[in-house]
Amino acid sequence: MQTHRSIRGFSISLSFGLLLALLGILWLAGGASRADVLGQVIVRSVAWGLLVAAILFGERPSFGQARPVWIIALAALALALIQLLPLPPEIWTALPGRGPLFEASAASGQMQTWRPWSIVPSATVNSASSLVVPLTALMLMASLRETEGPMVPGALLTVVAASAMVGLVQFSGSTLNNPFINDTTGQVSGSFANRNHFALFIALGCLLAPVWVFTGARRPGWRGPIGLGLTILFFLTILASGSRAGLGLGVLALLLGLLLVRQPISRILSRYPRWVFPALVAGLVAGVVLFVLLSVAADRAVSINRLFELEQGQDMRSRGLPTVLEMIQVYFPMGSGIGGFDPIFRMHEPYGLLKPTYFNHAHNDILEVVLDAGLPGLVLLAAAIGWWGWASITAWRTGETETRFPSSVRGCCFW
């Protein structure tokens, strides 16, 4: 069914409209980091509704080159569901790390019943249900028409800019608490619960802005000054967020953004002397450096200030690393269960690490994947990274990202 809506000669498909709705709800309530936050219910409910609407009334999805993304996504979902399958006691106790738990429950007189692979099945259920959001986004992206692909960077850039505005309001000292997420009062985190997640999202804006400027047009026109202004604004917002990881990602995004648009810029400047392009790049870099120095002089570059500070959270990450490595040895190669890091860490937490707050993640994605999902998760992660690298190199060599967004690239935008 080809469903679309026309507005003064401009038509969009139902899938693109649903995608915009998903982006809007993600901006409003999608930045939570805990399973018990209201935003999780809202986002997942809306995602399910949009997915059903897309299946019943939307365009037929074109899997095409995005098939590897679907395989990876469905494999991740299958792994989480497999960890929820009940196992008989003799098999469950043979899994690494389950023996002491079985002995403790037997000593307490509990009846030994079938148990799932995951030690904390409720956390694994939550992880599996969270995948409806990227799967819905992937479904909608695969259903877009070819003419709508170039509009995706602009839509994403709008969401990034809206989140940056929220962050700037917070940076001004105004109290702006989102009831849908577990944000921290006084922290510059935009529409996210964590400033590192916020800074990563804004860094994506630094990457998207130059791509948006040259998408679908031979000359940037009015998009040029807007894209430049947004790029500078995004980088300054990262400085204000206080995220050290975001600072490094922001610099990387600026460099990659210039590389992505090097060919259209070179084509536009082909009639000018060769020194013009390096001069423009140097001017852009000098402008960014100038704004950074002004932020530092005004004591507004929180991210840079935190580079020279050691906080309790950062110290806890290094102190907890040996315990995380020991836990991996206990549960490898089957893993302890996807999403269950927090309660599993409390089982192994030494007295020397006890404190009023809790260690909710390993703060190392690779280690946490290996701990939770074991060898299967590590293999899946390696396959995903390997495919992503291969597809990126292929797209870079063929230059297909210069003119349009093929299904493989569109499918990866949200994954």
C-alpha positions as CSV (number, residue, x, y, z in Angstrom):
1,M,0.0,0.0,0.0
2,Q,1.6,3.3,-1.1
3,T,0.4,5.7,1.6
4,H,1.7,9.3,1.4
5,R,0.6,12.8,2.4
6,S,1.0,15.8,0.1
7,I,1.6,19.3,1.5
8,R,1.7,22.0,-1.3
9,G,3.1,19.7,-3.8
10,F,5.6,18.1,-1.4
11,S,4.7,14.5,-0.5
12,I,6.1,12.3,2.2
13,S,5.4,8.6,2.7
14,L,3.8,7.2,5.8
15,S,7.0,5.6,6.7
16,F,8.9,8.9,6.8
17,G,6.1,10.5,8.8
18,L,6.3,7.6,11.3
19,L,10.0,8.0,11.4
20,L,9.7,11.7,12.3
21,A,7.2,10.7,15.0
22,L,9.7,8.2,16.4
23,L,12.5,10.8,16.4
24,G,10.2,13.2,18.3
25,I,9.3,10.7,21.0
26,L,13.0,9.7,21.3
27,W,14.0,13.3,21.8
28,L,11.3,13.8,24.5
29,A,11.6,10.5,26.5
30,G,14.3,8.4,24.9
31,G,17.3,9.5,27.0
32,A,16.6,7.4,30.1
33,S,19.3,5.0,31.4
34,R,17.3,2.9,33.9
35,A,14.6,0.3,33.3
36,D,12.2,1.7,35.9
37,V,11.9,5.2,34.4
38,L,8.6,6.3,32.8
39,G,10.3,7.2,29.5
40,Q,11.0,3.6,28.8
41,V,7.3,2.7,28.9
42,I,6.4,5.6,26.6
43,V,9.1,5.1,24.1
44,R,8.6,1.3,23.8
45,S,4.8,1.7,23.6
46,V,5.1,4.2,20.9
47,A,7.7,2.1,19.0
48,W,5.4,-0.9,19.1
49,G,2.5,1.3,17.8
50,L,4.6,2.7,15.0
51,L,5.9,-0.7,14.0
52,V,2.4,-2.2,13.8
53,A,1.2,0.9,11.7
54,A,4.2,0.5,9.4
55,I,3.5,-3.2,8.9
56,L,-0.3,-2.7,8.2
57,F,-0.3,0.5,6.3
58,G,3.2,1.5,5.3
59,E,5.2,0.8,2.2
60,R,6.8,-2.5,1.6
61,P,10.3,-2.5,3.1
62,S,13.3,-2.9,0.8
63,F,15.8,-5.0,2.7
64,G,18.5,-4.9,-0.1
65,Q,21.9,-4.0,1.1
66,A,20.6,-3.6,4.7
67,R,20.1,-7.3,5.0
68,P,23.3,-7.7,7.2
69,V,22.0,-5.1,9.6
70,W,18.8,-7.1,9.9
71,I,20.7,-10.3,10.5
72,I,22.8,-8.6,13.2
73,A,19.8,-7.1,14.9
74,L,17.7,-10.2,14.9
75,A,20.7,-12.3,16.1
76,A,21.0,-9.9,19.1
77,L,17.3,-10.4,19.8
78,A,17.6,-14.2,19.4
79,L,20.6,-14.3,21.8
80,A,18.6,-12.5,24.5
81,L,15.5,-14.7,24.0
82,I,17.7,-17.9,24.1
83,Q,19.0,-16.8,27.4
84,L,15.5,-16.9,28.8
85,L,14.8,-20.5,27.9
86,P,14.4,-22.7,31.0
87,L,17.1,-25.3,31.5
88,P,16.9,-28.4,33.7
89,P,18.9,-28.3,37.0
90,E,21.7,-30.6,35.8
91,I,22.3,-28.5,32.7
92,W,22.0,-25.1,34.5
93,T,24.4,-26.1,37.3
94,A,27.0,-27.1,34.6
95,L,27.1,-23.5,33.2
96,P,30.0,-21.5,34.5
97,G,29.4,-19.6,37.8
98,R,26.0,-21.3,38.5
99,G,27.3,-24.0,40.9
100,P,27.6,-21.8,44.0
101,L,24.2,-20.3,43.4
102,F,22.7,-23.8,43.1
103,E,24.4,-24.9,46.3
104,A,23.2,-21.9,48.2
105,S,19.5,-22.4,47.1
106,A,19.7,-26.1,47.9
107,A,21.1,-25.4,51.4
108,S,18.1,-23.1,52.0
109,G,15.7,-25.9,51.2
110,Q,14.3,-24.4,48.0
111,M,12.9,-26.7,45.3
112,Q,15.3,-27.0,42.4
113,T,13.3,-26.1,39.3
114,W,14.2,-25.3,35.7
115,R,16.0,-22.0,35.4
116,P,16.9,-19.8,32.5
117,W,20.4,-19.3,31.2
118,S,20.4,-15.7,32.5
119,I,21.0,-15.4,36.2
120,V,18.8,-12.2,36.3
121,P,16.0,-13.0,33.7
122,S,14.1,-9.8,34.4
123,A,17.0,-7.8,33.3
124,T,17.4,-9.9,30.1
125,V,13.6,-9.4,29.4
126,N,14.1,-5.7,29.7
127,S,17.1,-5.8,27.3
128,A,15.2,-7.9,24.8
129,S,12.2,-5.6,24.9
130,S,14.4,-2.5,24.4
131,L,15.3,-3.8,20.9
132,V,11.9,-2.9,19.6
133,V,13.2,0.7,19.3
134,P,16.1,0.1,16.9
135,L,14.1,-2.6,15.1
136,T,11.3,-0.1,14.5
137,A,13.7,2.5,13.3
138,L,15.3,0.0,10.9
139,M,11.9,-1.1,9.6
140,L,10.9,2.5,8.9
141,M,14.3,3.3,7.3
142,A,14.0,0.3,5.0
143,S,10.6,1.5,3.9
144,L,11.6,5.0,2.8
145,R,11.5,6.0,-0.8
146,E,14.8,6.8,-2.4
147,T,13.9,10.5,-2.6
148,E,13.4,10.6,1.2
149,G,16.9,9.2,2.0
150,P,18.6,12.6,1.6
151,M,16.1,14.1,4.1
152,V,17.2,11.9,6.9
153,P,20.3,13.9,7.8
154,G,18.2,17.1,8.1
155,A,15.7,15.3,10.4
156,L,18.5,13.9,12.6
157,L,20.2,17.3,12.7
158,T,17.0,18.9,13.9
159,V,16.8,16.5,16.8
160,V,20.4,17.0,17.7
161,A,20.0,20.8,17.6
162,A,16.8,20.5,19.8
163,S,18.8,18.4,22.4
164,A,21.6,20.9,22.3
165,M,19.2,23.8,23.0
166,V,18.0,21.9,26.1
167,G,21.6,21.5,27.2
168,L,22.3,25.2,26.7
169,V,19.3,26.0,28.9
170,Q,20.7,23.8,31.6
171,F,24.1,25.3,31.2
172,S,22.6,28.8,31.8
173,G,21.7,27.7,35.3
174,S,18.0,27.1,34.7
175,T,16.5,24.1,36.3
176,L,15.0,22.0,33.6
177,N,14.2,18.4,34.7
178,N,12.6,16.0,32.3
179,P,10.0,13.8,34.1
180,F,10.5,11.0,31.6
181,I,14.2,10.4,32.2
182,N,16.5,10.0,35.3
183,D,18.5,13.1,34.8
184,T,20.7,14.7,37.4
185,T,19.9,18.2,38.6
186,G,22.6,20.7,37.7
187,Q,24.2,18.5,35.0
188,V,24.4,19.5,31.4
189,S,22.9,16.4,29.7
190,G,20.3,17.8,27.4
191,S,17.5,15.2,26.9
192,F,19.7,12.4,28.2
193,A,20.3,11.0,31.7
194,N,24.0,10.9,31.2
195,R,26.2,13.7,29.9
196,N,28.5,11.2,28.1
197,H,25.5,10.0,26.0
198,F,24.5,13.6,25.4
199,A,28.0,14.6,24.3
200,L,28.1,11.5,21.9
201,F,24.8,12.6,20.4
202,I,26.0,16.2,19.9
203,A,29.2,14.8,18.4
204,L,27.0,13.1,15.8
205,G,25.7,16.5,15.0
206,C,29.2,17.7,14.2
207,L,29.4,14.9,11.8
208,L,26.0,15.3,10.3
209,A,26.1,19.1,9.8
210,P,28.6,19.1,6.8
211,V,26.9,16.1,5.3
212,W,23.5,17.9,5.5
213,V,25.0,21.0,3.9
214,F,26.0,19.2,0.7
215,T,23.2,16.6,0.6
216,G,21.0,16.8,-2.5
217,A,22.5,20.1,-3.8
218,R,25.5,20.9,-5.9
219,R,26.1,24.1,-4.0
220,P,25.5,24.6,-0.3
221,G,23.7,27.9,-0.7
222,W,21.9,29.0,2.5
223,R,22.8,25.7,4.2
224,G,26.5,26.7,4.3
225,P,26.4,29.3,7.0
226,I,23.7,27.4,9.0
227,G,25.8,24.2,8.9
228,L,28.9,26.1,10.0
229,G,27.1,27.8,12.8
230,L,25.6,24.6,14.0
231,T,29.0,22.8,14.0
232,I,30.5,25.5,16.2
233,L,27.5,25.5,18.5
234,F,27.6,21.7,18.8
235,F,31.3,21.7,19.7
236,L,30.9,24.4,22.3
237,T,27.9,22.5,23.8
238,I,30.2,19.5,24.1
239,L,32.7,21.6,26.0
240,A,29.9,22.8,28.3
241,S,28.7,19.3,29.0
242,G,31.8,18.3,30.9
243,S,32.2,15.0,29.1
244,R,35.8,14.1,28.4
245,A,34.9,11.3,26.1
246,G,32.6,13.6,24.2
247,L,35.4,16.1,23.8
248,G,37.5,13.5,22.0
249,L,34.6,12.3,19.9
250,G,33.7,15.8,19.0
251,V,37.2,16.4,17.6
252,L,37.0,13.1,15.7
253,A,33.6,14.0,14.3
254,L,34.9,17.4,13.0
255,L,37.7,15.7,11.2
256,L,35.5,13.0,9.7
257,G,32.9,15.5,8.7
258,L,35.5,17.4,6.6
259,L,36.7,14.2,5.0
260,L,33.1,13.1,4.1
261,V,32.5,16.4,2.2
262,R,36.0,16.8,0.8
263,Q,34.9,15.9,-2.8
264,P,31.9,18.3,-3.1
265,I,34.0,21.1,-1.6
266,S,36.8,20.4,-4.0
267,R,34.4,20.4,-6.9
268,I,33.0,23.8,-5.9
269,L,36.4,25.3,-5.4
270,S,37.9,23.7,-8.6
271,R,37.9,27.1,-10.4
272,Y,39.8,28.8,-7.6
273,P,43.5,28.5,-6.8
274,R,44.6,25.4,-5.0
275,W,45.5,27.3,-1.8
276,V,41.9,28.3,-1.2
277,F,40.7,24.9,0.1
278,P,43.6,24.5,2.7
279,A,43.0,28.2,3.6
280,L,39.3,27.5,4.3
281,V,40.1,24.4,6.4
282,A,42.7,26.3,8.3
283,G,40.2,29.2,8.9
284,L,37.6,26.8,10.1
285,V,40.0,25.1,12.5
286,A,41.3,28.5,13.7
287,G,37.7,29.6,14.3
288,V,36.9,26.5,16.4
289,V,40.2,26.9,18.3
290,L,39.4,30.6,19.0
291,F,35.9,29.8,20.4
292,V,37.5,27.0,22.5
293,L,40.0,29.4,23.9
294,L,37.3,32.0,24.7
295,S,35.4,29.3,26.5
296,V,38.4,28.3,28.5
297,A,39.1,32.0,29.3
298,A,35.5,32.4,30.5
299,D,35.7,29.2,32.5
300,R,33.0,27.6,30.5
301,A,34.9,24.7,29.0
302,V,33.9,22.2,31.6
303,S,35.1,19.2,29.5
304,I,38.6,20.6,29.3
305,N,38.6,21.4,33.0
306,R,37.6,17.8,33.9
307,L,40.5,16.5,31.8
308,F,42.8,17.5,34.6
309,E,40.6,16.3,37.4
310,L,40.1,12.8,38.9
311,E,36.6,12.3,40.1
312,Q,35.3,9.6,42.3
313,G,33.3,8.0,39.5
314,Q,36.4,7.8,37.3
315,D,38.4,6.4,40.1
316,M,35.7,3.8,40.7
317,R,36.0,2.7,37.1
318,S,39.6,1.8,37.5
319,R,39.2,0.3,40.9
320,G,36.3,-1.9,39.7
321,L,38.1,-3.1,36.6
322,P,39.9,-6.1,38.4
323,T,36.6,-7.3,39.8
324,V,35.0,-7.1,36.4
325,L,37.8,-9.1,34.9
326,E,37.4,-11.7,37.6
327,M,33.7,-11.9,36.9
328,I,34.4,-12.5,33.2
329,Q,36.6,-15.5,34.1
330,V,33.9,-16.9,36.4
331,Y,31.0,-16.8,33.8
332,F,32.9,-17.2,30.5
333,P,32.1,-18.5,27.9
334,M,28.4,-18.6,28.5
335,G,28.0,-15.2,30.2
336,S,25.9,-14.2,33.2
337,G,22.9,-12.9,31.2
338,I,22.3,-9.8,29.1
339,G,21.4,-6.7,31.1
340,G,22.2,-8.1,34.5
341,F,25.5,-6.4,35.3
342,D,24.3,-4.4,38.3
343,P,23.0,-7.3,40.5
344,I,25.7,-9.6,39.3
345,F,28.4,-7.1,40.3
346,R,26.8,-6.7,43.7
347,M,27.3,-10.5,44.2
348,H,31.0,-10.1,43.6
349,E,31.7,-6.6,44.9
350,P,34.4,-6.6,47.5
351,Y,34.0,-4.6,50.7
352,G,36.7,-2.2,49.6
353,L,34.4,-1.0,46.8
354,L,31.3,-0.5,48.9
355,K,29.9,3.1,48.7
356,P,26.5,4.9,48.9
357,T,26.1,4.8,45.1
358,Y,26.2,1.7,43.0
359,F,28.3,0.6,40.0
360,N,25.6,0.2,37.3
361,H,27.8,-0.7,34.4
362,A,31.4,-1.8,33.6
363,H,31.9,1.4,31.7
364,N,33.7,-0.7,29.1
365,D,31.2,-1.9,26.4
366,I,33.4,-4.7,25.2
367,L,34.0,-6.1,28.7
368,E,30.3,-5.9,29.6
369,V,29.3,-7.6,26.4
370,V,31.7,-10.5,27.2
371,L,30.5,-10.7,30.8
372,D,26.8,-10.6,30.0
373,A,26.6,-12.5,26.7
374,G,29.8,-14.5,26.8
375,L,31.5,-15.9,23.7
376,P,28.3,-15.7,21.6
377,G,28.0,-12.0,22.3
378,L,31.7,-11.5,21.6
379,V,31.4,-13.3,18.2
380,L,28.3,-11.2,17.4
381,L,30.0,-8.0,18.3
382,A,33.0,-8.8,16.2
383,A,30.8,-9.7,13.3
384,A,28.9,-6.4,13.6
385,I,32.1,-4.4,13.8
386,G,33.7,-6.3,10.9
387,W,30.7,-5.8,8.7
388,W,30.4,-2.1,9.6
389,G,34.1,-1.6,8.7
390,W,33.8,-3.5,5.4
391,A,30.6,-1.6,4.4
392,S,32.1,1.7,5.4
393,I,35.3,1.1,3.4
394,T,33.2,0.0,0.4
395,A,31.0,3.1,0.6
396,W,34.0,5.3,0.9
397,R,35.7,3.8,-2.1
398,T,32.7,3.8,-4.4
399,G,31.7,7.3,-3.2
400,E,28.0,6.4,-3.0
401,T,27.5,8.4,0.2
402,E,28.4,11.5,-1.7
403,T,25.1,11.7,-3.6
404,R,22.5,9.6,-1.8
405,F,22.0,7.3,1.2
406,P,21.8,3.7,0.0
407,S,19.8,1.2,2.1
408,S,22.9,-0.1,3.9
409,V,23.8,3.3,5.1
410,R,20.2,4.3,5.9
411,G,19.8,1.1,7.9
412,C,22.9,1.8,10.0
413,C,22.0,5.4,10.8
414,F,20.0,4.2,13.8
415,W,21.7,1.0,14.6
